[in-house]
Every structure is written in C-alpha cells, then in structure tokens.
Amino acid sequence: MRDEQAPPEVTEAILGAVDTQLQENSPPEARATLDRLIAQGHTEEEARRLIAAALVCEMSVVLQSGKPHDVQRYVGWLNQLPQLPEI
C-alpha cells in the first residue's frame, strides 16, 4: 500500500464505513480485529485506521479488477493486521 494522504473527506468516509461494519458486526471479523489490535496495544483510533487500510485494499481490488467484493479476501487482510496489506 502506498504511503499517500487521502483528502480528509475520503478518510472520514472510509472510517465511517469501518464504524458501520463494527456497529453492524458485519463482517464479525472486523470487530474481532479491532479487539485483537487493542489487546496488542494499539489505540482504538489506530486499530480503526488499520482496518480502514484493509478495507481500502479490498475496494481497490474490486475497482481495478471489476470483480465483486470478496469477504474472504477482506478477512484475510484483516487477519494480517497490523501488517498492512500489499496490493
């Protein structure tokens, strides 16, 4: 993943999507990842941003390939955190 700054409104939209996943427990692995990262010493904000990075990778694959969202691929990236996904 490139180290680029997204516009603030894009960042907020992605973090909002993460918050929705956490609130709706969909996928449940998002909540499990948040809890795991916090237990590892990350702040809640850091954990949310790491989850957002995985979500951005999934969105990038979908947009670039034209393939549908793959929950298993996304969950795989969540499971790798705090190591950031590479696409």
N, C-alpha and C positions, 0 to 999 in steps of 0.2 A: 504494500500500500504506500502510495506517495505521501510525503510529508507536506501537504498543502493545506492552507486555511480556506475553509468554505465560508461564503458570506454568512453573517450571523443568522439571517432568517432561514437559511438552509440547515444550519446546525440545530436551530431550535425545532424545525420541523422533524428532523431525524430523531432528536431526543424525545420529541413528543410521540413519535411512533414507538420508540422504546418504552416510554411510560405507558402507552396503551397496551403493549404486549405484557408488561408487568401487571397492570391492573386487571387485565382480562385473563391472565395466566395462559396466554396463547402465543407462542408455544410455552409449555410449562418449563422447558429448559432455560428460557430467558430468566425466570425468577430464580431457578436453581443456580444459574451462572452468577447472577447478582449476589446471592447469598454466599456462594463459594468465594467470589472475589473479595467481598467484605471480610470474610473469615480469614483470608490470606493477607489482610492488612490494607487493602485499598479502601479509600473513602467511597461513599455511595455515589458521589459525583464521578469519580474516576471509573468506577465499575459501570455506570450508565454510559459513559463515553466509550469504554471498551466494547460494550455490547453494541453501541451505535456503529463502531468501526466494522464489526462483523455484519451488521445489517447493511451498511453501505457496500460492502463487498458483494453480498448477495444481490443487492439491487443492481450493481454494476454488471454482474454476470447476466442477469435477466435482460438488462437493456442492451448489452453488447451482443448476446447470442440469440435473443429473441425466444429463448426457452422459458417455460413457466418457472415460477418460484419453486424451489426445491427445499422443503423443510429439512430434510436430512442433511443436505449440504450446509444449510444455515446452522443447524445444530452442531455439525462437525466443527464449524468455525467457532461457535460459542464454546465448545469443549476445549479448544486450543488456547483460549484466553487465559492469562494476559498476553500470551504471544499473539501479536497481531497477524491477521490473515494476509496471505500474499495472493494476489490475483494477477 
